[in-house]
Amino acid sequence: MVVFAVLFLILFFALQLLVLFCCLAAGNDAYSQFLSDQEQMEYLAKWKKEHDYR
C-alpha cells in the first residue's frame, strides 16, 4: 500500500512538472503576460495618437 502511495505521488508531481513546462513553453508565465500587456499599451497609445483620440 505504501508503494502505491509513493508511486502515486511521483506520478502526480511528474504531471505537475509537465503542465508547468507546457505553460512556460506556450508563454503563459507572468513575465510573458507582462510583456504582452506592455506591447498592447504601446499599440493603444500609438493608435490613439494616430487617430487623434483623447
Biotite code that builds the C-alpha atoms (Angstrom):
import biotite.structure as struc

atoms = struc.array([
    struc.Atom([0.000, 0.000, 0.000], chain_id="A", res_id=1, res_name="MET", atom_name="CA", element="C"),
    struc.Atom([2.860, 2.376, 0.822], chain_id="A", res_id=2, res_name="VAL", atom_name="CA", element="C"),
    struc.Atom([4.474, 1.620, -2.546], chain_id="A", res_id=3, res_name="VAL", atom_name="CA", element="C"),
    struc.Atom([1.228, 2.568, -4.300], chain_id="A", res_id=4, res_name="PHE", atom_name="CA", element="C"),
    struc.Atom([1.074, 5.886, -2.422], chain_id="A", res_id=5, res_name="ALA", atom_name="CA", element="C"),
    struc.Atom([4.694, 6.704, -3.277], chain_id="A", res_id=6, res_name="VAL", atom_name="CA", element="C"),
    struc.Atom([4.152, 5.861, -6.954], chain_id="A", res_id=7, res_name="LEU", atom_name="CA", element="C"),
    struc.Atom([1.002, 7.974, -6.984], chain_id="A", res_id=8, res_name="PHE", atom_name="CA", element="C"),
    struc.Atom([2.871, 10.963, -5.533], chain_id="A", res_id=9, res_name="LEU", atom_name="CA", element="C"),
    struc.Atom([5.718, 10.586, -8.034], chain_id="A", res_id=10, res_name="ILE", atom_name="CA", element="C"),
    struc.Atom([3.244, 10.403, -10.916], chain_id="A", res_id=11, res_name="LEU", atom_name="CA", element="C"),
    struc.Atom([1.280, 13.375, -9.584], chain_id="A", res_id=12, res_name="PHE", atom_name="CA", element="C"),
    struc.Atom([4.350, 15.617, -9.308], chain_id="A", res_id=13, res_name="PHE", atom_name="CA", element="C"),
    struc.Atom([5.676, 14.458, -12.672], chain_id="A", res_id=14, res_name="ALA", atom_name="CA", element="C"),
    struc.Atom([2.403, 15.521, -14.290], chain_id="A", res_id=15, res_name="LEU", atom_name="CA", element="C"),
    struc.Atom([2.532, 18.851, -12.447], chain_id="A", res_id=16, res_name="GLN", atom_name="CA", element="C"),
    struc.Atom([6.005, 19.485, -13.867], chain_id="A", res_id=17, res_name="LEU", atom_name="CA", element="C"),
    struc.Atom([4.787, 18.600, -17.346], chain_id="A", res_id=18, res_name="LEU", atom_name="CA", element="C"),
    struc.Atom([1.955, 21.126, -17.081], chain_id="A", res_id=19, res_name="VAL", atom_name="CA", element="C"),
    struc.Atom([4.344, 23.776, -15.740], chain_id="A", res_id=20, res_name="LEU", atom_name="CA", element="C"),
    struc.Atom([6.793, 23.299, -18.603], chain_id="A", res_id=21, res_name="PHE", atom_name="CA", element="C"),
    struc.Atom([3.994, 23.317, -21.182], chain_id="A", res_id=22, res_name="CYS", atom_name="CA", element="C"),
    struc.Atom([2.693, 26.618, -19.806], chain_id="A", res_id=23, res_name="CYS", atom_name="CA", element="C"),
    struc.Atom([6.174, 28.137, -19.850], chain_id="A", res_id=24, res_name="LEU", atom_name="CA", element="C"),
    struc.Atom([6.779, 26.918, -23.392], chain_id="A", res_id=25, res_name="ALA", atom_name="CA", element="C"),
    struc.Atom([3.466, 28.418, -24.503], chain_id="A", res_id=26, res_name="ALA", atom_name="CA", element="C"),
    struc.Atom([4.367, 31.776, -22.974], chain_id="A", res_id=27, res_name="GLY", atom_name="CA", element="C"),
    struc.Atom([1.828, 31.684, -20.189], chain_id="A", res_id=28, res_name="ASN", atom_name="CA", element="C"),
    struc.Atom([4.196, 32.732, -17.424], chain_id="A", res_id=29, res_name="ASP", atom_name="CA", element="C"),
    struc.Atom([3.914, 36.032, -15.587], chain_id="A", res_id=30, res_name="ALA", atom_name="CA", element="C"),
    struc.Atom([6.778, 37.760, -17.422], chain_id="A", res_id=31, res_name="TYR", atom_name="CA", element="C"),
    struc.Atom([5.376, 36.871, -20.859], chain_id="A", res_id=32, res_name="SER", atom_name="CA", element="C"),
    struc.Atom([1.999, 38.220, -19.787], chain_id="A", res_id=33, res_name="GLN", atom_name="CA", element="C"),
    struc.Atom([3.665, 41.438, -18.586], chain_id="A", res_id=34, res_name="PHE", atom_name="CA", element="C"),
    struc.Atom([5.406, 41.893, -21.944], chain_id="A", res_id=35, res_name="LEU", atom_name="CA", element="C"),
    struc.Atom([2.180, 41.237, -23.800], chain_id="A", res_id=36, res_name="SER", atom_name="CA", element="C"),
    struc.Atom([0.342, 43.819, -21.694], chain_id="A", res_id=37, res_name="ASP", atom_name="CA", element="C"),
    struc.Atom([3.114, 46.350, -22.251], chain_id="A", res_id=38, res_name="GLN", atom_name="CA", element="C"),
    struc.Atom([3.046, 45.825, -26.034], chain_id="A", res_id=39, res_name="GLU", atom_name="CA", element="C"),
    struc.Atom([-0.721, 46.226, -26.021], chain_id="A", res_id=40, res_name="GLN", atom_name="CA", element="C"),
    struc.Atom([-0.488, 49.508, -24.096], chain_id="A", res_id=41, res_name="MET", atom_name="CA", element="C"),
    struc.Atom([2.130, 50.821, -26.550], chain_id="A", res_id=42, res_name="GLU", atom_name="CA", element="C"),
    struc.Atom([-0.069, 49.841, -29.503], chain_id="A", res_id=43, res_name="TYR", atom_name="CA", element="C"),
    struc.Atom([-3.114, 51.549, -27.997], chain_id="A", res_id=44, res_name="LEU", atom_name="CA", element="C"),
    struc.Atom([-1.132, 54.723, -27.264], chain_id="A", res_id=45, res_name="ALA", atom_name="CA", element="C"),
    struc.Atom([0.121, 54.780, -30.858], chain_id="A", res_id=46, res_name="LYS", atom_name="CA", element="C"),
    struc.Atom([-3.393, 54.164, -32.208], chain_id="A", res_id=47, res_name="TRP", atom_name="CA", element="C"),
    struc.Atom([-4.837, 56.990, -30.089], chain_id="A", res_id=48, res_name="LYS", atom_name="CA", element="C"),
    struc.Atom([-2.135, 59.349, -31.308], chain_id="A", res_id=49, res_name="LYS", atom_name="CA", element="C"),
    struc.Atom([-2.681, 58.408, -34.976], chain_id="A", res_id=50, res_name="GLU", atom_name="CA", element="C"),
    struc.Atom([-6.458, 58.727, -34.750], chain_id="A", res_id=51, res_name="HIS", atom_name="CA", element="C"),
    struc.Atom([-6.441, 61.870, -32.596], chain_id="A", res_id=52, res_name="ASP", atom_name="CA", element="C"),
    struc.Atom([-8.393, 60.152, -29.840], chain_id="A", res_id=53, res_name="TYR", atom_name="CA", element="C"),
    struc.Atom([-8.420, 61.662, -26.343], chain_id="A", res_id=54, res_name="ARG", atom_name="CA", element="C"),
])
